[in-house]
Amino acid sequence: MRISAGVELPARREDVELHTADGLTLVGELATPLRAEPVATIVALHPLPTHGGFMDSHIIRKAAARLPALAQLAVLRFNFRGVTSPRGTSEGEFGHGVAERADLAAAMDLVAARGLPRPWLVGWSFGTEVALTWGREQPIVGAILLSPPLHRASEEDLAAWRGSGKRLVAVIPELDDYLRPAEARERFAVVPEAEVVEVEGGKHLWVGEKQTVRVLTEIVARLNPAALPLPAEWSPER
């Protein structure tokens, strides 16, 4: 079977609820490998809710659909406060990247409660702002930033990652609408250990299978490089 946009590979998939310190219930899903324990964990932070971002935004949905089977990764995805998806609606209202600090903490509480290994934040667009601003205080290996706009996260937020011991990987589309590679290299220079990965021909929304595979490959290269290259075909015998 060819792996394409709508394919969902085998995994254990569980609807979960996250409970924030300010009393909200958020809805999400935890996907884990079917036949083995995960070797690392993705905590996915979705794009801007006021522009249609939610836990089913396509890169996040495809990571959950493919990477438990292809790369032995656990994937936790959820709706930030006030966001609706087919899974349901998270309580609360959009917090402009500030109140979402509690949403991220609630997700990490679930990671700890389930004993999920080696957690990484994988933020996309608005999700990168939450990761940059609040992720450093969490017990993570690092953060992967897909199309970071660097609008809400200040230079101080970014510089605080310097020497933190946590990895920071910025995946920058060549044709991004908000932050392109030359400016990204300049902005991320305050964290000398940060990796800035330029994606030739890439765009902010990572539309198309070629861009999807590139993004998923960059994630797997950090979390479980032994699983590369990602296959284009799936066999039930895998």
N, C-alpha and C positions, 0 to 999 in steps of 0.2 A: 504494500500500500504506500502510495506516495504521500509524503507529509506536506500538507498545504494549509491554507489559511484556516479552514473550518475543522481540521482534524483534532480530535482529543484523544491522546494516547492513554493507555491504562495507568491508573493510579488509585490510591485510596483518597477519596474526596469527602470531606466532612464540612458541613455547615458549622460555623463557630460564631460565638458572640464575644465581643471584647467589652470590658467594663472599665470606664474611665474614672479617674480620681474625682472628677466633678459630677459623677452620678449618671453618665450617659451609657447607653448600650449601643454598640456599633456592630454591624453585621459583616461577616466575611466568610472565607473558605480556606481551609487548610488542605493542600494536596501533598501527599507523600508517596515515595516509591512503593510499588505493589509487592515487590519480592525481596527487598533488602532495606536496611536502615539507611536514612539519608546521611550523606557525608558532609553536607553543609545546608544552610537555610537562607532562602530569600525572604525578606520582609518587604513587600512591594508597596510603594507609595505613589498613588495615581496622580494624573494631571489635574489642572485647575477645575474645581467643581462648577464654577460659574461659566465655564466654556465647555461643558460636557464631559469633563473628566470623572471617571468612576472606576470601580474595581474591575470592570470589563473592558476598559480601554485596551486597544488591541494588543499592544506589546505585552502588557501584564497578563491578559487572558491567555495569550499564546505561551508565555513562560510557564503558567500553571498547567496548560494543556500538554506541554511537551517535556519540560525539563525534569519532572520526577521520573519519567521513563527513560529519557535519553541521557541524563547526567546524574541520576541518583540524588537529586536535590529536593528538599522540602520547599514548598512555596506557600507563604501566607499572604493573602491579599484581602483587602477589606475596604469598605466605604468610609471615608472620613465623615465626620459629623455633618448631618444635614443632607447627605448624599443618598440618592436612590439608584438601585440597579435591579435586575431581575431577582437577585438574592433577597432584596428587601431594602428598607430605609434605615439608615443610622440616625439615631436621635440627635437633637441639637441643631445648631445653625453654623453656617460657614464662619470660620474663625480667622480668616485672612492670614493663615500661617502661624498664628500665635496660639490660639486655643488648641490647634492640632498637636501641640506638644504633648497634651494629655492623651491624644489618640495614639501617637507613636508609643508612649509609655505603656499604654494598655496592650498594644500588640506585643511589645517586648515582655510584658508580664506573661502572656500566653506562651511565648517562646520558652521562657524559663519554666513555666508550669509543666510543659510537655517535654522538657529536656531536649529540645531541638538543638542540634550541634552547629557551631561556627556560623552565627547569624551575620548576614550582610544586609544592609539597606540597599534597595534598588529603587531609586526615585526617578520619576520622569517629569520634566518640566516643573510644575508647582511642587510635585513630590520631592524634587531636589532641594527646593527651598526649605522644606520641613526637615529633610535629612541634614542639610548643612547647618541649619540654625539649632536643631535640638538633638541630632544624632550622636554628637560627640560625647554626650553625657550618658549614653547607653552602652551596655557591654557587647559591643559589636566588633567584628574583625575589621570592617571597613564599610565604605559606601561607594556605590557606583551611581554616577549621575548621568542620566540620559537627557540630552538637550537642556542643560541648565541655563535658565535665563539670567540668573543672578540679579533679579529685581528686588526681592524681599530680603535675601541674605546680604548682610553688610560685609564690608571688607574685614571688619573685626570678627564677624562670625567665621569667615573663611580663614583668616590668619590664626584663629584659635586651634585649627587642626594641625598647625605646624608643631612637630615634635610630640604629637599626641600618642604615637604608636599605632594609630588606626589608619588603614589604607584609604586613599581617596583616589578614585578613578573617574575622570570626566570624559564622557564620550560625546564629541562635538561634531554635529553635522556640518559639512562644508557649506551648505546653503541654508543654514538655520535662519529663522526669522528674527531671532533675538540676540544670539551670541555666536559669532563665527570664530573659527580657529585662531586667527591672529590675536583677536581681543581676548579670547579664552586663555591663551598662553600668557598674556600679560596679566590678566586678573588672577590666575592661579599661581603666578610666580611667588606670591606670599607664602605658599606652601611648597617648598622646594621638592619635597618627596612625592607630591601629587603627580599622577600620570594624566596627561592630556592626550587623548586618542582622537585623531582627526579621521572622519569618515568621508572619503571622497564621494561626491554626489549625494551625500546624505541630506535629508530635510528634517525639520523639527518633528514632524508626525511619523517619520519612519514608515511611510506607506509602501507596500509591496513586499513580496516574499524575499527578495534579495536583501532589502534593508532589515527585515525581520531577522533573517538568519545571521546577518552581521551583528546585530545587537545581541542576540542570544549567544552568539559565539564569544563576544567580548565578556559577557557575564560568566559563561562557563569557564573561560580561560582563567578567571580569577578564583572561582569557587571549586572547580574540579577539572583541571586541565587534562587529566587522563581520559576524560570522556570525549575529547576532540579527535578528529573533526566530527561535527554533528552530522548524522546521516540524513540523506534526502528520502530514504525509504524506511518503512517500518515492517518488521516481520514479527508475528506473534511469538516466535521462538527466541527473540532477544531476551 
